[in-house]
Amino acid sequence: MLWSLLAGVTVLLAFALTGLVDLRSGIGPARDVTTGVATIGGEFSLVDQDGATRTWSSFRGKPVAVFFGFTNCPDICPTTLAELSLLLDGMGQEGDDLSVVLVSGDPERDTPAVLKDYLTSFDPRITALTGKEGQIDAAFSAFKAYRKVVPLEGGDYTVDHSAGVYLYDRKGAFVGTLDTHGSQQVRLGKLERLVSG
């Protein structure tokens, strides 16, 4: 009986090594396949600064740089948008082939009109998106971005949020991030390669 048990375990291990059996989920074909590409991003339905409905799929055809923030942000958001504006300017007409998108984490205050006024300080090619609370939650979740409303004294609040710039190819596949600590030349080169790809 011991030999039979040992033979059964050996066969099961052989099947596991060949992928015919997944030991994590029981008998049957192994189902988990890893491609090595992170799944960051997904469908959303929000409105832009002009009040037009925009979905994630509506950005197909151009590479996209996505940033999460809000208009009352005291430092990171305006700095990042100013840097993105400089990079777009440095790209010249090539920058027309890149969608730069700000997704607001503060839908209560960031209405389309507020976003439109806010964007006058930055490159006109930048799009800002907002929506209802549930829509914003869904968008942040799809992009694995962090957002937390933090109460302040006097009844005001701020929003802690992810500060990275996420990069996507023309098909909407995540290809990396833009390191805001890198030199402008390195970041510019990264965006130019993204557009030419």
Helices and strands as residue ranges (DSSP letters): H 2-18, E 45-48, E 53-55, G 56-59, E 64-69, H 76-91, G 92-97, E 99-104, H 112-119, E 126-130, H 133-142, E 147-151, G 153-155, E 157-161, E 165-168, E 174-178, H 184-196
